[in-house]
Amino acid sequence: MHTADPPRFTTVGATVELAPHDPNPDGEYEWHLETRPDGSSAVVDDAPVIHFAPDVPGVYRLRLSTPDGDHERTVRAFPDERRPVRFELPLSDLPIPHEELESVCIAGPFNEHLVGRDRPTYENGAYVYETELPPGEHPYGFLLNDDLTEQVQGTLTVPGPGRPRIHLDATLETDSVVAVTTTESAPDSEFADDELTVELYENGSRAVTDGPRTVRIPRDDIGDGLRIHAVAVGERHSVADCVEIGGKSELGLSERSGSERSEVPRSEGVGIHRPNDPPEWAESATVYEIFVRSFGGETVDTTFEELERRLPYLEWLGVDCVWLTPILGSPTDHGYHTTNYFETAEDLGTRAEFESFVSACHDAGIRVVFDLVINHSSRDHPAFQMSAAGVPEYRDWYIWEEDEETGEPKAQRYFNWDRIPNYNFDSLAVRRFLLDVVDEWAGLVDGFRCDVAWGVPHEFWKEVAARVPDDFLLLDETIPRDPAYHEGEFTMHYDTTLYGTLREIGNGEKPASAVFNALADAERAGFPESAVHLRYVENHDEPRYLDDCDRDALKAAAAATFTLPGAPMIYYGQERGMTEYRGTMRWDDGDDELTAFHRSLVEARNEHPVLKDGTVEGIEWESDSSSVVAFARDDGDSRIIVAVNFSDGRETIRIGERVEDVDLVSGERVPTATGRDSKIELSVSDVVVVRTTEESK
């Protein structure tokens, strides 16, 4: 019996996709429900990929019969955490006259797969939509037409406790391996940290514990390798943590990945690895996103050779990682309509030329991440054309639905993305095909930014994460960010919360101190401390910050991303003052001073490790302007004060700590004075970063 497949943790009311790993499309697979909790009437169907729906809390044990033997699978279902909620859109909020409306629908949270696309009802002068959601903040949008040009967006707050957090670690002792958990309650929980229940699983089975939070495993029992999983339970359950004892090959997982697994620490033949931890190089990397075909310039077609020729610029900026928008075969300039997953786009160059670019980046100490687009393909992909034509081998590669108007079959698409039909992950052929795509490129690049990650099943991402090298980065586009995608899947996540907050501050809709609420949101949502958050102010899908806010606010927003923990990102041209979100890179007429400012932020972060590794601490500060915020970064050895000003002029901020008078970003002297109540007054234009004095420590 194989037991390598990880247990799944869910709630009643949610379905869990379960699938064969490393599938053979021609193989025979059959699921069996071996045990279920008392009172459950849950069943499994006869498909190889199932959507299992636990109906009462408890542990469910399943068995998958496959060509290579039987595999056990555990599903732990916790109580339903959803609560009834109500969205309302008053007619007075409509941006167009009510009589001009053709249709109204509501797009619910993206990570709920647009479950709320049903049309709302009309009640007493408002459109109303009722559903159930777990506690937390849920962005939504009333879409007023089919092309998304008219919509009303908002955020619905569902009251209730956040998620607890858990950390699982293992140590080697003489005769055993000891796995120990530490837990942290949600900020608004009624449970103290030590009152949380901890459940531990050895592979898929409940572990025999040595105390309520510890598992001790004799070395003789490790065999070919095993996994320990842990979850904390208060009012809600945490994102599960995991420790691997033994390598992937020892655990019986696929060895089809394109490169060898990175070295893990070993002692007397026992390796310990934490798969939920990010690669060390990515923990606080400076990322630079390139919208590929716009980067070369106005008179030069962008190719891999042209990208390589501009590598000295990236070195000069000091970035650690380049994220390329899609570089595979596609008929579009943006590349998100893939027609060939195994060849680079002809206009960009050959695979050999791409490999040369990657190699040159590595020589410069820069990692390369590219867009993996597997939620959908182009409708020009041969597989879709054959599926649409009814070729039996390809018909189930895509999700076919009945068109409401014609009654004819129509391939499922999200939003108005008419040219990119969604893959059907219930098809073993699709899963096999896309896993082969992962294997094709995982040995060449250093990571994937996974487009529309929210549209791909968790089960598939878990399998992807299990087959790429340990030092490989998986970055998810999940909007809004969701800690569920950290559980054995992604280790870097879009910080959608800080992104939105920085826009609101720049527009004067919120005070600068709102950054603290944005930071606290990750803890409340239940993101483990190991999660890396991508801090950004713009990207290829959003308007430029300068298009929404002014230049002074942009400098402050960029400074915030570089002085807070996580991985700061520069979107190409951000540093050149661009306003067109996918426009041609402004090489010759860009904002040189703004470029130098971004470079100084990168340098300061690289030269002062406390900006990467230190904790964020509140300090005593005050200002007459709500556009100013201040905080400390402290790593135990060094303490610095950061003051950021989003307004279009200098502001004075008063702090309660003694500081040195040299700004670590500009290198210039900072005007300081002793003001009322003996506070130090700092004059801040955009950002000031100063060390505290020995006297303050």
C-alpha positions as MATLAB code, in Angstrom:
seq = 'MHTADPPRFTTVGATVELAPHDPNPDGEYEWHLETRPDGSSAVVDDAPVIHFAPDVPGVYRLRLSTPDGDHERTVRAFPDERRPVRFELPLSDLPIPHEELESVCIAGPFNEHLVGRDRPTYENGAYVYETELPPGEHPYGFLLNDDLTEQVQGTLTVPGPGRPRIHLDATLETDSVVAVTTTESAPDSEFADDELTVELYENGSRAVTDGPRTVRIPRDDIGDGLRIHAVAVGERHSVADCVEIGGKSELGLSERSGSERSEVPRSEGVGIHRPNDPPEWAESATVYEIFVRSFGGETVDTTFEELERRLPYLEWLGVDCVWLTPILGSPTDHGYHTTNYFETAEDLGTRAEFESFVSACHDAGIRVVFDLVINHSSRDHPAFQMSAAGVPEYRDWYIWEEDEETGEPKAQRYFNWDRIPNYNFDSLAVRRFLLDVVDEWAGLVDGFRCDVAWGVPHEFWKEVAARVPDDFLLLDETIPRDPAYHEGEFTMHYDTTLYGTLREIGNGEKPASAVFNALADAERAGFPESAVHLRYVENHDEPRYLDDCDRDALKAAAAATFTLPGAPMIYYGQERGMTEYRGTMRWDDGDDELTAFHRSLVEARNEHPVLKDGTVEGIEWESDSSSVVAFARDDGDSRIIVAVNFSDGRETIRIGERVEDVDLVSGERVPTATGRDSKIELSVSDVVVVRTTEESK';
ca = [
       0.000    0.000    0.000;
       1.433    3.400   -1.019;
       0.873    6.183    1.517;
       2.861    9.101    0.050;
      -0.142   11.170   -1.020;
      -0.728   13.966    1.526;
      -3.843   14.153    3.695;
      -6.335   16.861    2.783;
      -7.783   19.225    5.371;
     -11.128   20.850    4.610;
     -14.509   21.757    6.076;
     -17.994   20.393    5.752;
     -19.711   22.216    2.920;
     -16.614   22.255    0.713;
     -15.605   19.684   -1.860;
     -12.114   18.243   -2.152;
     -10.720   17.191   -5.500;
      -8.740   13.943   -5.283;
      -6.810   12.572   -8.238;
      -4.193    9.990   -9.166;
      -0.702   11.431   -9.072;
       1.564   11.004  -12.094;
      -1.397    9.539  -14.008;
      -1.421    7.295  -17.026;
      -4.363    8.484  -19.161;
      -4.936    4.909  -20.319;
      -4.753    3.420  -16.826;
      -7.619    2.105  -14.742;
      -8.296    3.996  -11.493;
     -11.016    3.379   -8.940;
     -11.761    5.127   -5.645;
     -13.150    3.343   -2.597;
     -14.451    4.962    0.591;
     -13.032    2.709    3.293;
     -14.262    4.469    6.437;
     -16.331    7.545    7.254;
     -17.503    9.182   10.490;
     -20.719    8.137   12.200;
     -23.706    9.848   10.627;
     -22.019   10.411    7.275;
     -23.665    9.383    4.030;
     -20.795   10.609    1.828;
     -20.007    8.540   -1.253;
     -17.447    8.457   -4.047;
     -18.175    8.126   -7.741;
     -16.463    5.939  -10.302;
     -14.374    8.629  -12.041;
     -10.556    8.681  -11.699;
     -10.735   12.306  -10.508;
     -13.374   12.804   -7.849;
     -14.861   15.785   -6.041;
     -15.397   14.407   -2.568;
     -17.918   16.174   -0.314;
     -17.601   15.394    3.414;
     -20.989   15.848    5.071;
     -20.106   15.588    8.774;
     -16.920   16.530   10.648;
     -14.372   13.769   11.101;
     -11.801   11.632    9.338;
     -12.525    9.886    6.036;
     -10.254    7.161    4.720;
     -10.190    6.480    1.001;
      -8.320    4.013   -1.187;
      -7.349    4.482   -4.815;
      -6.727    1.374   -6.886;
      -4.182    2.086   -9.615;
      -2.099    0.109  -12.111;
       0.847    0.205   -9.692;
      -1.104   -0.765   -6.560;
      -3.348    0.814   -3.966;
      -2.900    4.287   -2.451;
      -4.457    5.417    0.803;
      -5.831    8.919    1.212;
      -7.069   10.712    4.315;
      -9.531   13.602    4.306;
     -10.014   15.442    7.578;
     -13.184   17.538    7.568;
     -13.720   20.235   10.193;
     -17.098   21.884   10.927;
     -18.609   24.172    8.308;
     -17.221   27.680    8.900;
     -19.373   29.569    6.406;
     -21.870   32.214    7.473;
     -24.830   33.718    5.595;
     -23.960   37.088    4.017;
     -25.763   39.568    1.809;
     -24.333   41.784   -0.950;
     -26.332   44.871   -1.889;
     -25.902   47.304   -4.767;
     -28.292   50.269   -4.443;
     -29.434   51.752   -7.729;
     -27.942   55.057   -6.592;
     -24.471   53.416   -6.786;
     -24.810   52.471  -10.451;
     -22.410   54.329  -12.773;
     -24.978   54.153  -15.589;
     -28.755   54.732  -15.617;
     -30.761   51.769  -14.424;
     -32.868   51.638  -17.572;
     -29.720   51.124  -19.690;
     -28.762   47.918  -17.916;
     -28.915   44.771  -19.993;
     -27.835   42.381  -17.238;
     -26.261   42.374  -13.817;
     -24.287   39.593  -12.238;
     -21.980   39.396   -9.269;
     -18.454   38.023   -9.413;
     -17.677   36.577   -6.029;
     -14.217   36.019   -4.559;
     -11.900   34.800   -7.283;
     -10.572   32.009   -5.108;
     -14.115   30.658   -4.846;
     -14.027   30.117   -8.627;
     -16.622   32.810   -9.252;
     -19.287   30.870   -7.426;
     -21.348   34.056   -7.303;
     -21.827   34.623  -11.034;
     -25.573   33.994  -10.694;
     -27.744   37.034  -11.298;
     -28.862   38.753   -8.095;
     -32.443   39.573   -7.211;
     -33.923   43.066   -7.238;
     -35.399   44.255   -3.940;
     -36.547   47.728   -2.880;
     -34.255   49.762   -5.085;
     -31.190   47.551   -4.859;
     -29.675   44.466   -6.437;
     -29.203   41.798   -3.778;
     -27.148   38.633   -3.754;
     -27.115   36.203   -0.819;
     -24.546   33.469   -0.285;
     -22.349   31.936    2.407;
     -18.693   32.780    3.024;
     -16.164   32.106    5.798;
     -15.074   34.935    8.130;
     -12.762   37.525    6.625;
     -12.724   40.171    3.928;
     -14.063   39.166    0.525;
     -13.651   41.453   -2.511;
     -16.497   41.288   -4.981;
     -17.728   43.046   -8.081;
     -21.118   43.669   -9.626;
     -20.427   43.280  -13.347;
     -22.811   45.451  -15.304;
     -21.988   44.161  -18.787;
     -20.140   41.339  -20.472;
     -16.885   43.123  -21.280;
     -16.133   44.291  -17.704;
     -15.990   47.961  -18.738;
     -18.709   48.853  -16.236;
     -18.570   47.377  -12.771;
     -18.890   48.285   -9.124;
     -16.345   46.782   -6.776;
     -16.357   46.496   -3.020;
     -15.249   44.438   -0.056;
     -17.600   42.530    2.195;
     -16.405   41.848    5.739;
     -17.768   38.668    7.278;
     -17.329   38.823   11.064;
     -15.690   35.973   12.918;
     -12.327   34.706   14.104;
      -9.281   34.391   11.889;
      -7.199   31.252   11.462;
      -4.669   29.973   13.987;
      -1.144   29.231   12.787;
       1.160   26.281   13.331;
       4.827   25.564   12.751;
       6.213   22.036   12.623;
       9.904   21.312   12.928;
      11.970   18.176   13.338;
      15.300   17.417   14.960;
      17.555   14.388   14.826;
      18.375   12.571   18.033;
      20.489    9.489   18.576;
      17.769    6.890   18.065;
      14.865    8.914   16.705;
      13.538   11.907   14.869;
      11.430   14.257   16.983;
       8.808   16.500   15.354;
       7.567   19.356   17.554;
       4.819   21.908   16.878;
       4.403   25.485   18.032;
       1.024   27.195   17.680;
      -0.324   30.728   17.588;
      -3.958   31.671   18.028;
      -5.749   33.984   15.666;
      -5.658   37.625   16.831;
      -9.378   37.623   17.751;
      -9.630   34.036   18.981;
     -11.012   33.012   22.365;
      -8.280   30.350   22.560;
      -4.871   31.004   24.065;
      -1.890   29.679   22.110;
      -1.491   26.658   24.383;
      -5.237   25.916   24.325;
      -5.294   25.094   20.626;
      -5.726   21.444   19.740;
      -3.012   19.944   17.548;
      -3.626   17.040   15.197;
      -0.574   15.180   13.854;
      -0.538   12.769   10.931;
       2.239   10.390    9.927;
       1.872   10.144    6.160;
      -1.921    9.876    5.931;
      -2.674    8.325    9.328;
      -3.063    9.885   12.756;
       0.333    9.802   14.390;
       1.057    8.235   17.740;
       2.061   11.293   19.734;
       4.612   11.716   22.470;
       2.671   14.371   24.354;
      -0.052   16.585   22.807;
       2.260   18.370   20.329;
       5.153   16.026   19.642;
       5.835   12.970   17.511;
       8.858   10.765   18.179;
       9.774    8.331   15.420;
      12.462    5.677   15.943;
      14.998    5.773   13.136;
      14.354    2.122   12.428;
      10.719    2.998   11.608;
      11.533    5.664    9.024;
      12.130    3.138    6.283;
      12.136    4.712    2.818;
      10.900    8.031    4.172;
       7.759    9.595    5.539;
       5.941   12.861    6.093;
       4.560   14.395    9.252;
       1.614   16.792    8.862;
       0.255   19.026   11.619;
      -2.810   21.235   11.919;
      -3.904   23.512   14.790;
      -7.572   23.781   15.700;
      -9.401   26.560   17.530;
     -12.638   28.051   16.271;
     -11.210   27.242   12.819;
      -8.350   25.094   11.604;
      -4.969   26.326   10.465;
      -3.098   25.871    7.246;
      -1.378   22.517    7.767;
       2.398   22.384    8.070;
       4.597   19.505    6.963;
       8.033   17.997    7.492;
       9.568   15.465    5.098;
      11.879   12.897    6.647;
      13.657   11.433    3.641;
      13.834   12.723    0.063;
      11.190   12.665   -2.648;
      12.610    9.564   -4.280;
      12.601    7.842   -0.900;
       8.945    8.761   -0.459;
       7.921    7.068   -3.673;
       7.016   10.269   -5.496;
       7.604   11.035   -9.136;
      11.176   11.519  -10.350;
      10.092   13.048  -13.664;
      11.074   16.627  -12.779;
      13.434   18.321  -15.138;
      16.308   18.718  -12.691;
      17.729   17.003   -9.684;
      16.376   17.786   -6.265;
      18.558   20.213   -4.336;
      20.675   18.924   -1.499;
      18.978   18.579    1.903;
      20.830   18.321    5.214;
      21.458   14.697    6.091;
      22.678   12.914    9.151;
      23.352    9.197    9.062;
      21.152    8.813    5.976;
      18.177   10.820    7.311;
      17.177   14.030    5.493;
      14.804   16.626    6.924;
      13.034   19.083    4.653;
      10.188   21.558    5.165;
       8.280   21.721    1.838;
       6.214   24.746    2.901;
       9.336   26.891    3.273;
      10.383   29.061    0.326;
      13.757   28.627   -1.361;
      16.319   30.529    0.688;
      17.151   32.760   -2.271;
      13.523   33.889   -2.536;
      12.847   34.803    1.095;
      13.458   38.511    0.494;
      14.446   38.693   -3.175;
      14.011   41.869   -5.196;
      11.860   40.856   -8.169;
      11.746   42.705  -11.497;
       8.771   41.912  -13.745;
       9.319   42.306  -17.488;
       6.404   42.538  -19.899;
       8.516   40.839  -22.484;
       7.579   42.295  -25.865;
       7.617   45.887  -24.578;
      11.046   45.801  -22.988;
      13.364   46.158  -25.982;
      12.320   49.660  -26.993;
      10.439   51.459  -29.748;
      12.705   50.570  -32.674;
      13.840   47.097  -31.575;
      11.801   43.918  -31.483;
      12.283   42.251  -28.127;
      14.026   38.884  -28.369;
      15.928   36.737  -25.910;
      19.131   38.151  -27.360;
      17.887   41.701  -26.760;
      16.909   40.784  -23.206;
      20.392   39.422  -22.624;
      21.946   42.606  -24.003;
      20.014   44.597  -21.373;
      21.139   42.406  -18.505;
      23.735   44.987  -17.329;
      20.829   47.325  -16.569;
      19.244   44.720  -14.289;
      22.604   44.134  -12.610;
      22.998   47.879  -12.102;
      19.551   48.093  -10.499;
      20.585   45.263   -8.158;
      17.617   42.937   -8.678;
      17.769   39.293   -7.590;
      15.068   37.750   -9.751;
      13.514   38.450  -13.144;
       9.904   37.471  -13.793;
       9.139   37.188  -17.502;
       5.588   37.298  -18.794;
       4.870   34.286  -21.070;
       7.628   33.321  -23.487;
       6.038   30.202  -25.004;
       4.233   29.896  -28.334;
       1.313   32.335  -28.578;
      -0.400   34.479  -31.234;
      -0.710   37.473  -28.859;
       1.691   40.184  -27.737;
       1.054   39.437  -24.072;
       1.511   35.685  -24.513;
      -1.248   34.461  -22.198;
      -3.020   32.636  -25.061;
      -0.708   29.623  -25.339;
      -0.624   27.583  -28.542;
       2.587   25.599  -27.917;
       3.779   24.708  -24.422;
       6.991   23.001  -25.497;
       8.520   25.653  -27.764;
       9.485   29.254  -27.185;
       7.628   31.875  -29.192;
       9.155   32.242  -32.649;
       9.352   36.041  -32.486;
      11.313   35.888  -29.221;
      13.890   33.352  -30.368;
      14.941   29.754  -30.039;
      15.121   27.663  -26.920;
      18.908   27.809  -27.169;
      18.752   31.606  -27.122;
      16.438   31.506  -24.109;
      18.816   29.143  -22.333;
      21.644   31.566  -23.094;
      19.661   34.371  -21.445;
      18.949   32.235  -18.381;
      22.609   31.225  -18.140;
      23.726   34.856  -18.401;
      21.294   35.803  -15.633;
      22.664   33.036  -13.434;
      26.211   34.251  -14.068;
      25.039   37.672  -12.866;
      23.444   36.183   -9.735;
      19.904   36.733  -11.021;
      17.242   34.011  -10.926;
      14.692   33.628  -13.715;
      10.968   32.983  -13.219;
       8.486   32.774  -16.060;
       4.740   32.650  -16.407;
       3.201   29.176  -16.326;
      -0.247   29.502  -17.900;
      -2.174   26.266  -17.385;
      -5.660   27.284  -16.311;
      -6.473   27.707  -19.990;
      -5.038   27.537  -23.472;
      -5.593   29.603  -26.568;
      -8.606   28.595  -28.613;
      -6.033   28.283  -31.406;
      -4.296   25.437  -29.565;
      -4.643   22.207  -31.606;
      -6.088   20.367  -28.598;
      -8.945   22.858  -28.318;
      -9.637   22.820  -32.030;
      -9.915   19.029  -31.970;
     -12.024   19.165  -28.799;
     -14.391   21.658  -30.429;
     -14.584   19.486  -33.538;
     -15.664   16.511  -31.443;
     -12.557   14.331  -31.716;
     -13.240   11.805  -28.903;
      -9.689   11.741  -27.516;
      -9.797   15.510  -26.964;
     -13.442   16.269  -26.216;
     -12.970   16.147  -22.435;
      -9.797   18.270  -22.448;
     -11.993   21.353  -21.947;
     -15.112   22.112  -19.917;
     -18.162   22.259  -22.178;
     -21.341   23.944  -20.988;
     -24.673   24.779  -22.575;
     -24.892   28.277  -24.013;
     -27.823   30.060  -22.332;
     -28.881   31.786  -25.552;
     -28.385   29.110  -28.208;
     -28.540   25.907  -26.206;
     -25.410   24.761  -28.024;
     -22.254   23.496  -26.266;
     -19.864   26.293  -25.299;
     -16.411   25.969  -23.784;
     -16.199   27.397  -20.281;
     -14.258   30.639  -19.933;
     -13.878   33.146  -17.108;
     -15.069   36.748  -17.410;
     -14.908   37.937  -21.026;
     -11.862   35.828  -21.887;
     -13.470   34.453  -25.022;
     -10.229   33.309  -26.647;
      -8.914   31.262  -23.714;
     -11.087   28.247  -22.815;
     -10.545   26.506  -19.485;
      -8.846   23.135  -19.260;
     -10.784   20.286  -17.681;
      -8.688   18.961  -14.807;
     -11.039   16.000  -14.438;
      -9.292   14.640  -17.539;
      -6.263   12.455  -16.857;
      -4.959   13.322  -20.318;
      -4.962   17.025  -19.429;
      -3.203   16.392  -16.129;
      -0.579   14.211  -17.833;
      -0.037   16.834  -20.548;
       0.365   19.727  -18.112;
       2.645   17.770  -15.775;
       4.851   17.098  -18.780;
       4.899   20.859  -19.398;
       6.056   21.409  -15.823;
       8.774   18.797  -16.240;
       9.895   20.348  -19.521;
      10.774   23.722  -17.981;
      11.371   23.111  -14.260;
      14.954   22.107  -14.899;
      15.753   25.263  -16.857;
      14.223   28.172  -14.945;
      14.201   28.905  -11.218;
      10.479   29.189  -10.704;
       7.002   29.712  -12.109;
       4.650   32.608  -11.615;
       1.400   30.688  -11.990;
      -1.232   32.601  -13.906;
      -4.844   32.337  -12.683;
      -3.693   30.004   -9.924;
      -7.145   30.327   -8.358;
      -8.633   28.588  -11.413;
      -6.550   25.406  -11.061;
      -7.455   22.754   -8.440;
      -5.437   22.564   -5.223;
      -4.756   18.893   -5.843;
      -2.941   19.668   -9.076;
      -0.790   22.409   -7.515;
       0.177   20.025   -4.715;
       1.408   17.569   -7.296;
       3.333   20.287   -9.141;
       5.013   21.379   -5.902;
       5.940   17.777   -5.116;
       7.790   17.264   -8.393;
       9.821   20.470   -8.824;
      13.250   20.910   -7.138;
      13.394   22.109   -3.535;
      14.964   25.448   -4.495;
      12.272   26.132   -7.092;
       9.917   29.065   -6.527;
       6.160   28.815   -7.035;
       4.421   32.213   -6.994;
       0.635   32.243   -7.205;
      -1.647   34.772   -8.805;
      -4.525   34.322   -6.374;
      -6.840   37.320   -6.042;
      -7.503   37.945   -3.261;
      -4.599   36.104   -1.681;
      -5.622   32.938    0.116;
      -3.532   31.007    2.682;
      -5.008   27.708    1.471;
      -2.624   27.961   -1.497;
       0.354   27.812    0.872;
      -0.455   24.303    2.097;
       2.004   22.202    0.114;
       1.582   24.375   -2.985;
       2.997   27.919   -3.247;
       5.592   29.618   -1.067;
       5.296   33.188   -2.464;
       1.980   35.016   -2.799;
       0.699   38.262   -4.273;
       0.131   40.708   -1.422;
      -3.169   41.923   -2.783;
      -3.994   43.598    0.532;
      -0.977   45.888    0.675;
      -1.310   46.594   -3.054;
      -4.852   47.906   -2.619;
      -3.958   49.796    0.543;
      -1.046   51.625   -1.113;
      -3.399   52.736   -3.898;
      -5.932   54.007   -1.387;
      -3.258   55.889    0.550;
      -1.885   57.394   -2.649;
      -5.387   58.568   -3.603;
      -5.979   60.091   -0.187;
      -8.716   57.580    0.636;
      -6.878   56.178    3.667;
      -4.203   57.484    6.040;
      -0.654   56.209    5.621;
      -0.994   54.305    8.900;
      -3.321   51.887    7.059;
      -0.191   49.929    6.078;
      -0.284   48.433    9.585;
      -3.761   46.999    8.983;
      -2.571   45.585    5.665;
       0.348   43.832    7.361;
      -1.857   42.475   10.137;
      -4.245   41.020    7.554;
      -1.799   38.233    6.660;
      -1.728   37.017   10.253;
      -5.486   37.225   10.625;
      -5.982   35.325    7.382;
      -3.747   32.560    8.733;
      -0.715   32.799    6.462;
       2.142   30.920    8.163;
       5.293   32.872    8.960;
       7.088   30.887    6.261;
       4.938   32.508    3.541;
       6.703   35.151    1.448;
       4.521   38.022    0.289;
       5.253   39.764   -3.008;
       5.058   43.490   -2.251;
       4.195   45.480   -5.367;
       2.602   48.751   -6.426;
       1.802   47.821  -10.030;
       1.926   44.926  -12.483;
       0.917   44.014  -16.026;
      -2.777   43.602  -15.155;
      -3.317   46.893  -13.320;
      -3.115   50.595  -14.175;
       0.222   52.206  -13.416;
       0.482   53.808  -10.006;
       1.336   57.105  -11.710;
      -1.876   56.792  -13.694;
      -3.877   56.734  -10.457;
      -1.683   58.711   -8.047;
       1.092   61.295   -8.260;
       4.856   60.893   -8.422;
       5.480   61.682   -4.753;
       2.994   59.024   -3.699;
       4.683   56.538   -6.064;
       8.046   57.130   -4.391;
       6.493   56.599   -0.972;
       4.627   53.460   -2.073;
       7.779   51.988   -3.609;
       9.680   52.839   -0.431;
       7.073   51.001    1.625;
       7.511   47.822   -0.424;
      11.285   47.961    0.093;
      11.253   48.739    3.819;
       8.688   46.101    4.822;
       9.331   42.336    5.044;
       8.721   40.167    2.005;
       9.869   40.304   -1.602;
       9.621   43.784   -3.167;
       8.835   43.936   -6.877;
       9.502   46.551   -9.541;
       7.313   46.334  -12.640;
       9.418   47.281  -15.668;
       9.170   51.026  -16.290;
       7.856   51.762  -12.802;
      11.303   53.119  -12.069;
      11.246   55.119  -15.344;
       7.970   56.904  -14.569;
       5.838   55.070  -17.123;
       2.076   55.590  -17.200;
       1.088   53.094  -19.930;
       0.657   49.770  -18.182;
       2.003   47.592  -21.023;
       3.728   50.310  -23.017;
       7.175   50.393  -24.587;
       9.971   50.741  -22.058;
      11.026   54.374  -21.780;
      14.756   53.959  -22.168;
      15.648   57.397  -23.529;
      12.931   59.665  -22.118;
      12.293   58.118  -18.713;
      12.568   59.682  -15.276;
      16.258   59.314  -14.383;
      15.822   60.661  -10.856;
      13.028   58.176  -10.167;
      15.228   55.383  -11.530;
      18.078   56.398   -9.223;
      15.617   56.477   -6.327;
      14.503   52.883   -6.980;
      18.136   51.814   -7.271;
      18.893   53.422   -3.913;
      16.018   51.478   -2.336;
      17.463   48.223   -3.680;
      20.946   49.144   -2.445;
      19.725   50.084    1.026;
      17.853   46.791    1.343;
      20.891   44.804    0.196;
      23.322   46.670    2.445;
      21.214   46.544    5.615;
      19.959   43.010    6.375;
      17.571   44.331    9.025;
      15.366   45.602    6.161;
      15.029   42.005    4.972;
      15.025   39.993    8.175;
      13.971   42.342   10.958;
      10.562   42.388   12.559;
       8.215   45.333   12.072;
       7.633   47.150   15.336;
       5.383   50.039   16.184;
       7.057   53.105   17.629;
       5.962   56.299   19.329;
       5.447   58.850   16.555;
       3.195   61.728   15.599;
       2.697   64.091   12.691;
       0.285   66.808   11.657;
      -0.197   64.976    8.348;
      -2.145   61.747    7.834;
       0.061   61.044    4.804;
       2.979   60.060    7.029;
       3.713   56.769    8.765;
       6.677   55.522   10.797;
       7.796   52.154   12.154;
      10.913   50.315   13.276;
      12.698   47.278   11.849;
      14.657   45.272   14.402;
      16.620   42.021   14.065;
      18.173   41.988   17.524;
      21.532   43.266   16.283;
      20.346   46.362   14.457;
      17.407   48.710   14.819;
      16.340   51.304   12.280;
      13.491   53.762   11.990;
      11.561   54.147    8.729;
       9.430   57.212    8.006;
       7.394   57.368    4.779;
       5.560   60.402    3.402;
       2.918   60.038    0.659;
       2.167   63.760    0.311;
       3.552   66.103   -2.345;
       5.704   68.125    0.032;
       7.942   67.731    3.038;
       6.325   66.754    6.315;
       7.647   66.716    9.849;
       7.365   63.602   11.953;
       8.161   63.426   15.654;
       9.519   60.179   17.064;
      10.367   59.040   20.561;
      13.755   57.462   19.788;
      17.233   58.918   19.274;
      18.532   58.397   15.755;
      21.625   59.026   13.692;
      21.452   61.808   11.131;
      22.376   59.897    7.937;
      19.612   58.583    5.671;
      20.461   55.004    4.672;
      18.583   55.379    1.374;
      19.961   58.656    0.028;
      23.230   58.672    1.973;
      22.588   62.309    2.821;
      22.319   64.006    6.188;
      18.825   64.180    7.611;
      17.710   67.435    9.195;
      16.828   66.587   12.795;
      15.802   68.719   15.707;
      14.564   68.263   19.238;
      10.952   69.325   19.362;
       8.250   69.445   21.973;
       8.247   66.740   24.655;
      11.937   66.136   23.768;
      10.893   64.209   20.655;
      13.187   64.074   17.643;
      11.760   65.845   14.600;
      12.548   64.451   11.146;
      11.833   66.259    7.903;
      10.626   63.679    5.366;
      10.159   64.207    1.632;
       9.456   60.596    0.509;
      11.288   58.201    2.826;
      13.875   58.447    5.561;
      15.620   55.382    6.973;
      17.905   56.018    9.951;
      19.673   53.943   12.554;
      18.834   54.372   16.193;
      21.713   55.468   18.397;
      23.276   53.332   21.101;
      21.588   55.605   23.609;
      18.182   54.516   22.303;
      18.820   50.786   22.569;
];
